[in-house]
Amino acid sequence: MALPKNLSIHRNHCNRRLVGKVTVVFVFLGPILVPLLWSSGVPLFMDIADFSWNIGQAICAHTEKSFTIGGEPMMVCARCFGACTGLLVTSLLYYYTGLLRARLPRNRLHLATLIALLFMPWLIDSALQRLDLWQTDMWLMFPTGFLGGSALVFAPFLFSPLPEKEVQAEDKLEPDFYLPEAVHELAIGK
């Protein structure tokens, strides 16, 4: 049984895209594996879990608000795990299905707006918590992190060069709204 082309790995596919895919998978699996390695009781696995836990504490300041697996806490908080999950799920949906690719805004301003809107719940929740106006829990931290992780998938598209046909299309953008004829003539000086 042959694997689909997108899931097969060949020597000539070892490039930045493959490294990116492997990194995303390990970023997602790391927080899940650490409690399992620690719970195993095997000294080597416990040392790996301890090392990973220290990395998690260096990355995430709220490890006390993390999910637990087998009674052991994950190495990052629920929001960071949500960001990892959002990064993985959105990457898979974008690269392996047409669900997101067809609906992603082509205009960079619209894309930047989408990214900002996806980050807003994270920023609002964090700001209200830091100002002691709100006490958040892990069940709210996870979805806000998920949305932020989804935004991270789209962020590189703001800075990547557009293909030639998209550059031409961006130059000939239709306005999002149309002015009445009299206002339009006044604006262009007729």
Backbone bond lengths (Angstrom), bond angles and torsions (degrees), N, CA, C in turn:
res aa  C-N    CA-C-N  psi(-1)  N-CA   C-N-CA  omega(-1)  CA-C   N-CA-C  phi
1 M - - - 1.455 - - 1.523 108.68 -
2 A 1.302 116.78 121.59 1.463 121.81 -178.07 1.527 110.03 -86.52
3 L 1.316 114.44 142.27 1.462 119.46 175.70 1.520 109.94 -75.06
4 P 1.335 117.29 152.08 1.466 118.59 173.69 1.520 109.79 -59.69
5 K 1.325 116.98 153.00 1.458 121.55 -176.20 1.521 111.93 -56.00
6 N 1.338 117.36 -39.19 1.461 120.75 -177.28 1.524 112.85 -66.94
7 L 1.320 117.55 -26.02 1.454 120.61 -176.51 1.521 113.77 -99.09
8 S 1.319 118.40 -6.56 1.452 120.25 -179.63 1.528 109.94 -85.87
9 I 1.317 115.71 150.36 1.462 121.01 -179.91 1.520 108.10 -119.60
10 H 1.301 116.38 121.04 1.448 122.75 177.25 1.524 108.44 -117.51
11 R 1.303 116.30 162.18 1.456 120.27 -178.03 1.519 112.29 -58.51
12 N 1.325 117.74 -39.35 1.459 119.41 -178.80 1.533 112.61 -75.24
13 H 1.333 118.30 -4.34 1.457 121.41 176.74 1.531 112.42 -92.09
14 C 1.319 118.40 -2.21 1.463 121.85 -179.00 1.525 108.84 -76.33
15 N 1.294 115.43 86.77 1.455 121.80 -179.70 1.520 108.79 -140.33
16 R 1.310 116.08 -164.25 1.464 120.06 -177.52 1.524 112.51 -62.01
17 R 1.330 117.54 -35.46 1.461 119.58 -179.74 1.523 111.02 -63.47
18 L 1.317 117.11 -43.10 1.464 120.49 179.19 1.522 110.01 -65.19
19 V 1.312 117.01 -44.13 1.463 120.56 178.66 1.524 109.85 -60.25
20 G 1.331 117.06 -40.82 1.459 121.12 178.11 1.517 111.95 -63.32
21 K 1.338 116.81 -43.03 1.466 120.46 179.90 1.523 111.21 -64.69
22 V 1.318 117.15 -44.23 1.461 121.14 179.54 1.529 110.28 -64.03
23 T 1.327 116.94 -40.93 1.463 121.12 179.15 1.521 110.91 -62.04
24 V 1.331 117.10 -45.39 1.469 120.52 179.77 1.523 110.83 -60.37
25 V 1.315 117.80 -42.03 1.464 121.11 179.86 1.527 110.29 -65.21
26 F 1.331 118.40 -43.14 1.461 120.12 -179.91 1.517 112.45 -70.63
27 V 1.327 117.45 -32.89 1.469 119.91 175.82 1.527 109.69 -63.20
28 F 1.320 116.36 -36.85 1.462 120.36 177.70 1.527 111.58 -73.30
29 L 1.338 117.22 -44.23 1.458 120.85 -175.55 1.530 113.76 -75.45
30 G 1.329 117.39 -26.94 1.460 120.60 -177.62 1.516 113.61 -53.43
31 P 1.339 118.43 -55.10 1.475 118.59 -179.84 1.520 114.01 -61.13
32 I 1.329 117.49 -27.44 1.469 120.38 179.13 1.523 110.69 -77.96
33 L 1.339 116.71 -39.34 1.462 120.29 -175.87 1.527 113.83 -73.53
34 V 1.313 118.58 -30.64 1.468 120.69 -175.76 1.531 112.32 -58.50
35 P 1.331 120.17 -50.68 1.476 117.68 178.25 1.530 112.99 -63.96
36 L 1.333 116.45 -33.84 1.469 119.33 178.68 1.523 111.16 -67.47
37 L 1.337 116.93 -41.20 1.468 120.31 177.58 1.520 110.74 -64.55
38 W 1.338 116.69 -40.78 1.455 120.45 -179.62 1.527 110.70 -65.72
39 S 1.327 116.45 -40.53 1.472 121.10 -178.53 1.527 113.23 -71.23
40 S 1.330 117.09 -17.14 1.468 119.86 -176.68 1.529 112.01 -65.22
41 G 1.324 117.57 -30.81 1.459 120.39 -179.09 1.518 113.99 82.90
42 V 1.331 118.03 -5.12 1.463 122.26 177.85 1.533 107.60 -78.14
43 P 1.345 117.57 124.77 1.466 119.74 -175.20 1.540 114.37 -54.35
44 L 1.317 117.95 -42.33 1.465 119.89 179.45 1.528 110.80 -62.52
45 F 1.325 116.66 -45.33 1.464 120.59 179.29 1.525 111.50 -65.76
46 M 1.322 116.47 -36.48 1.463 119.99 178.29 1.526 110.80 -66.99
47 D 1.346 117.41 -36.20 1.466 120.44 176.16 1.533 110.88 -65.42
48 I 1.328 116.46 -41.53 1.469 120.36 177.26 1.526 109.79 -63.06
49 A 1.334 117.19 -42.49 1.460 121.20 179.27 1.523 110.77 -64.56
50 D 1.340 116.89 -40.36 1.465 120.52 179.25 1.528 110.75 -64.09
51 F 1.321 117.07 -43.08 1.464 121.74 177.40 1.531 109.91 -61.73
52 S 1.322 116.76 -45.11 1.459 121.14 -179.79 1.519 111.30 -66.16
53 W 1.320 116.69 -37.80 1.463 120.62 177.94 1.528 110.42 -61.30
54 N 1.336 117.10 -41.27 1.470 120.37 177.75 1.529 111.27 -63.95
55 I 1.325 117.17 -37.81 1.469 120.23 175.92 1.524 109.39 -64.46
56 G 1.328 117.10 -43.60 1.460 121.23 179.17 1.513 112.31 -59.92
57 Q 1.339 117.26 -40.32 1.465 120.36 178.76 1.522 111.67 -69.07
58 A 1.329 117.04 -29.60 1.466 119.82 177.15 1.527 111.00 -72.76
59 I 1.333 117.54 -30.19 1.460 122.16 -178.62 1.520 111.63 -85.00
60 C 1.320 117.06 -41.27 1.459 122.52 -170.74 1.525 110.70 -118.54
61 A 1.327 115.99 130.00 1.465 120.64 -177.69 1.523 113.16 -88.50
62 H 1.311 118.63 -11.54 1.468 121.78 -174.25 1.518 112.18 -114.86
63 T 1.314 118.13 46.83 1.467 119.93 -177.04 1.526 112.16 -67.65
64 E 1.322 118.28 -15.01 1.468 119.18 177.00 1.526 111.55 -72.72
65 K 1.340 117.59 -15.40 1.465 121.67 177.58 1.521 109.54 -106.33
66 S 1.320 115.40 55.07 1.465 119.21 -178.20 1.521 110.05 -116.93
67 F 1.319 115.18 157.16 1.453 121.29 174.85 1.523 108.68 -70.37
68 T 1.318 116.14 159.28 1.458 120.19 177.61 1.530 109.63 -117.67
69 I 1.309 114.62 147.31 1.462 121.92 175.35 1.525 106.35 -128.17
70 G 1.295 116.15 119.88 1.468 120.09 -178.58 1.515 112.60 61.72
71 G 1.325 117.69 30.90 1.461 121.68 -179.94 1.520 114.19 83.28
72 E 1.313 118.26 -5.46 1.464 122.24 179.64 1.530 109.36 -105.58
73 P 1.338 117.01 137.23 1.470 118.87 -179.43 1.530 111.82 -74.26
74 M 1.323 114.88 152.23 1.465 119.86 174.48 1.524 108.76 -70.50
75 M 1.336 115.99 166.62 1.462 119.45 -175.47 1.521 112.83 -80.60
76 V 1.326 118.80 -9.96 1.470 122.77 178.50 1.524 108.56 -133.80
77 C 1.326 115.79 164.95 1.460 120.26 -179.63 1.532 110.69 -72.46
78 A 1.306 115.53 173.68 1.461 121.03 -178.36 1.526 111.38 -63.60
79 R 1.342 117.89 -34.30 1.463 120.19 179.91 1.530 111.16 -68.43
80 C 1.308 117.58 -43.36 1.468 120.45 178.28 1.524 110.88 -65.83
81 F 1.327 116.76 -38.36 1.456 119.14 176.23 1.524 110.74 -66.91
82 G 1.334 116.82 -37.19 1.463 120.33 174.75 1.519 111.34 -61.99
83 A 1.351 116.89 -39.50 1.468 120.32 177.56 1.529 110.59 -64.25
84 C 1.329 116.73 -41.36 1.474 120.06 177.08 1.525 110.91 -63.49
85 T 1.321 116.77 -41.86 1.462 121.28 179.54 1.528 110.39 -66.43
86 G 1.334 117.13 -43.59 1.465 120.99 177.76 1.512 111.81 -62.45
87 L 1.313 116.56 -39.55 1.464 121.46 177.37 1.525 110.75 -61.69
88 L 1.324 116.68 -46.01 1.466 120.55 -179.07 1.526 111.83 -68.26
89 V 1.320 117.84 -50.20 1.467 121.23 -176.36 1.525 111.00 -63.68
90 T 1.323 116.77 -45.50 1.467 119.79 -178.91 1.519 110.73 -67.24
91 S 1.317 118.17 -37.95 1.467 120.69 176.70 1.517 110.67 -61.64
92 L 1.319 116.24 -45.52 1.468 119.58 179.43 1.528 111.30 -63.44
93 L 1.326 116.33 -43.64 1.467 119.28 178.84 1.527 112.06 -64.89
94 Y 1.320 116.93 -36.77 1.463 119.46 -177.63 1.533 111.37 -74.25
95 Y 1.325 116.65 -48.14 1.461 119.63 -172.32 1.527 114.27 -83.12
96 Y 1.327 118.00 -26.06 1.458 119.23 -173.96 1.524 114.46 -112.23
97 T 1.300 118.19 -6.17 1.465 121.21 174.63 1.525 107.50 -133.65
98 G 1.275 116.84 167.76 1.461 120.68 177.55 1.517 112.74 -95.31
99 L 1.338 117.51 7.43 1.460 120.64 -174.78 1.524 113.17 -60.73
100 L 1.313 117.88 -46.04 1.457 120.28 -176.99 1.516 112.76 -93.34
101 R 1.297 116.85 -35.28 1.469 120.84 -175.92 1.528 111.25 -58.89
102 A 1.313 117.22 -41.52 1.465 120.89 -178.16 1.522 112.05 -72.75
103 R 1.322 118.20 -24.24 1.456 121.41 -175.50 1.528 113.55 -101.99
104 L 1.294 118.05 -4.15 1.460 121.52 -178.33 1.521 110.01 -71.61
105 P 1.336 118.15 131.48 1.461 119.37 -179.63 1.526 111.45 -60.35
106 R 1.328 117.27 138.64 1.463 122.13 179.55 1.527 111.22 -87.58
107 N 1.310 116.31 -26.28 1.462 120.84 178.77 1.532 108.40 -77.15
108 R 1.313 117.06 131.97 1.475 120.14 -175.56 1.516 112.49 -66.59
109 L 1.316 117.63 -32.84 1.466 120.08 177.67 1.525 110.28 -66.31
110 H 1.319 116.75 -41.83 1.466 120.17 177.65 1.524 110.69 -65.90
111 L 1.325 117.24 -38.23 1.459 121.26 178.13 1.528 110.65 -65.40
112 A 1.331 116.67 -42.59 1.472 120.36 177.80 1.530 110.66 -62.37
113 T 1.315 116.52 -37.87 1.463 120.73 177.67 1.526 110.68 -65.02
114 L 1.321 116.96 -42.87 1.462 121.05 177.66 1.527 110.83 -60.95
115 I 1.314 116.84 -44.92 1.468 121.00 179.36 1.528 110.35 -61.71
116 A 1.326 116.97 -44.05 1.470 120.72 179.02 1.528 111.04 -62.79
117 L 1.318 117.13 -41.78 1.468 120.32 179.08 1.524 111.72 -65.21
118 L 1.329 117.12 -35.49 1.462 119.89 177.98 1.530 111.84 -68.62
119 F 1.338 117.43 -30.65 1.462 120.91 178.97 1.528 113.37 -83.28
120 M 1.324 118.02 -19.73 1.467 121.30 -174.52 1.524 114.69 -55.30
121 P 1.338 120.25 -47.66 1.474 118.26 -179.68 1.531 113.13 -58.33
122 W 1.338 116.86 -38.19 1.468 121.53 177.81 1.524 109.65 -62.19
123 L 1.323 116.62 -48.84 1.457 120.78 -177.48 1.520 112.11 -64.69
124 I 1.323 117.05 -42.92 1.462 120.60 -179.72 1.525 110.71 -65.42
125 D 1.318 117.08 -46.28 1.459 121.17 179.78 1.522 111.14 -61.90
126 S 1.325 117.30 -44.86 1.466 121.04 179.97 1.521 111.69 -65.79
127 A 1.331 116.34 -43.27 1.469 119.95 -178.89 1.525 111.17 -63.99
128 L 1.319 117.75 -45.30 1.463 120.51 179.76 1.525 111.17 -64.43
129 Q 1.317 117.35 -34.66 1.459 119.90 178.02 1.535 110.85 -70.42
130 R 1.322 116.96 -41.93 1.483 120.23 179.79 1.520 111.89 -65.30
131 L 1.331 116.38 -31.70 1.465 120.70 179.21 1.532 112.02 -84.88
132 D 1.314 117.68 4.84 1.466 124.35 -178.26 1.525 112.75 57.28
133 L 1.330 116.50 32.03 1.453 121.15 175.11 1.526 111.10 -97.73
134 W 1.326 115.53 -8.37 1.458 121.03 -171.31 1.507 108.07 -154.68
135 Q 1.299 117.44 139.25 1.456 121.03 174.68 1.522 107.81 -114.29
136 T 1.303 116.92 111.45 1.459 121.01 -176.46 1.523 110.69 -91.80
137 D 1.306 115.44 158.83 1.458 119.78 176.61 1.523 108.82 -124.91
138 M 1.347 116.28 176.01 1.466 119.24 -175.25 1.516 112.54 -66.03
139 W 1.309 118.18 -26.18 1.463 119.93 -177.61 1.518 111.78 -75.74
140 L 1.320 117.85 -17.38 1.464 121.33 171.84 1.529 110.55 -95.90
141 M 1.321 116.50 -29.76 1.458 120.20 179.86 1.527 111.83 -67.62
142 F 1.336 117.53 -37.43 1.463 119.97 -178.28 1.534 112.54 -62.05
143 P 1.348 120.60 -51.48 1.472 118.40 -179.00 1.524 113.70 -66.29
144 T 1.343 118.04 -33.82 1.464 118.13 177.25 1.525 110.49 -67.20
145 G 1.325 116.92 -37.05 1.460 120.37 174.88 1.520 112.05 -67.05
146 F 1.336 116.80 -37.81 1.465 121.12 178.52 1.528 110.63 -60.05
147 L 1.322 116.67 -44.90 1.466 120.07 178.79 1.528 111.25 -64.57
148 G 1.332 116.61 -40.19 1.465 119.64 177.15 1.521 112.35 -65.13
149 G 1.327 117.21 -39.09 1.466 120.77 176.46 1.515 111.51 -64.43
150 S 1.327 116.55 -36.71 1.466 120.31 176.07 1.519 110.58 -63.21
151 A 1.324 116.48 -40.10 1.465 120.30 179.15 1.527 111.11 -64.27
152 L 1.331 116.90 -33.53 1.464 119.82 179.33 1.523 112.35 -62.66
153 V 1.324 116.83 -30.36 1.467 120.10 178.68 1.529 110.21 -66.70
154 F 1.331 117.00 -37.51 1.457 121.04 -175.81 1.525 113.58 -84.48
155 A 1.327 118.47 -19.56 1.466 121.58 -175.44 1.532 114.14 -57.18
156 P 1.325 121.06 -42.10 1.473 118.85 179.93 1.526 113.75 -61.94
157 F 1.323 118.00 -24.11 1.462 119.99 -179.67 1.525 112.09 -67.59
158 L 1.330 116.98 -19.52 1.467 119.69 176.76 1.527 111.52 -68.38
159 F 1.323 116.67 -30.14 1.454 121.18 -172.14 1.516 114.01 -110.01
160 S 1.317 117.10 -7.38 1.457 119.19 179.78 1.524 109.08 -80.46
161 P 1.337 116.82 147.10 1.467 118.56 179.77 1.524 110.52 -67.15
162 L 1.332 114.62 140.47 1.450 120.15 178.20 1.520 110.07 -79.42
163 P 1.322 118.24 144.44 1.462 119.58 172.06 1.531 110.08 -60.31
164 E 1.328 117.04 156.49 1.455 122.15 -173.42 1.527 113.22 -54.01
165 K 1.332 117.35 -44.04 1.457 118.95 -177.90 1.526 111.17 -66.36
166 E 1.359 118.05 -30.86 1.451 119.83 177.22 1.520 111.46 -74.32
167 V 1.343 117.74 -32.54 1.457 120.61 176.79 1.528 108.96 -64.50
168 Q 1.320 116.99 -43.57 1.453 120.18 178.03 1.519 110.62 -64.55
169 A 1.314 116.86 -40.84 1.461 120.01 179.60 1.522 110.93 -66.47
170 E 1.351 117.44 -35.53 1.459 120.29 179.62 1.527 110.71 -68.75
171 D 1.340 117.36 -31.70 1.454 120.40 177.09 1.521 111.89 -69.43
172 K 1.320 117.82 -27.62 1.458 122.28 -176.88 1.524 111.19 -108.05
173 L 1.319 116.92 35.50 1.457 119.32 -177.07 1.520 110.89 -63.86
174 E 1.290 114.73 135.70 1.455 120.80 173.22 1.521 107.30 -76.97
175 P 1.330 118.07 145.08 1.466 118.22 176.77 1.523 110.43 -66.66
176 D 1.332 115.32 152.66 1.450 119.94 179.42 1.528 111.38 -72.80
177 F 1.316 116.91 -19.35 1.458 121.17 177.23 1.525 107.25 -142.12
178 Y 1.281 116.55 160.34 1.458 121.44 -179.27 1.520 109.41 -114.97
179 L 1.339 114.98 132.95 1.454 120.14 177.78 1.521 109.03 -79.81
180 P 1.316 117.15 150.31 1.459 118.25 172.65 1.526 109.66 -58.33
181 E 1.298 116.92 151.64 1.467 123.16 -174.34 1.529 112.39 -53.41
182 A 1.326 118.24 -43.37 1.471 121.48 -177.73 1.526 111.11 -64.93
183 V 1.328 117.35 -41.96 1.463 121.16 178.99 1.523 110.16 -66.42
184 H 1.329 116.47 -40.23 1.459 120.87 179.22 1.534 110.37 -62.68
185 E 1.330 118.16 -44.00 1.469 120.91 179.41 1.519 110.22 -65.56
186 L 1.333 117.54 -37.30 1.457 121.05 177.86 1.517 110.43 -65.06
187 A 1.341 117.14 -39.66 1.462 121.82 -177.80 1.519 112.23 -68.19
188 I 1.333 117.83 -35.88 1.463 119.55 -178.90 1.515 112.05 -92.94
189 G 1.336 117.88 -0.14 1.452 121.61 172.47 1.513 115.81 85.44
190 K 1.286 119.77 28.99 1.486 120.85 176.40 1.481 111.69 -87.16
